[in-house]
């Protein structure tokens, strides 16, 4: 009986990263707004990401960022470089591209209507 309880709790802790990637892309879009060339510090980026519903597997990429400040492109490139270096593209996806980016932009637009 204890085994079933442990299996259930383990299953609950495993979430698909796609919704988190959408949330991560939304955080990035909100941080930079209409000024993608502004430099934002790692601390501010990690703080904003920590407030969003992002699973640990995706949050790891924010916390692993090298110290410094990033433009939107530099941030996305750095995050994706880490994803690729760990060969996690298939499992996690990439930041700022594909379906997650489209969903994040759609949701952001609806939020501001």
RAGI-V889278 format. One line per field, one symbol per residue. psi: psi as a letter, one per 30 degrees, with the letter a starting at -180 (. if undefined). A space follows every 10 residues. Layout:
# RAGI-V889278
psi=???
This chain:
# RAGI-V889278
psi=eeeeeeeeee eefjkkfeee eeeeeeeeee efbgifflkk leeeeeeeef flikleeeee eeffklkakk leeeeeeeee eeeefghgee eeakkglaee eeeeeeeeee eg.
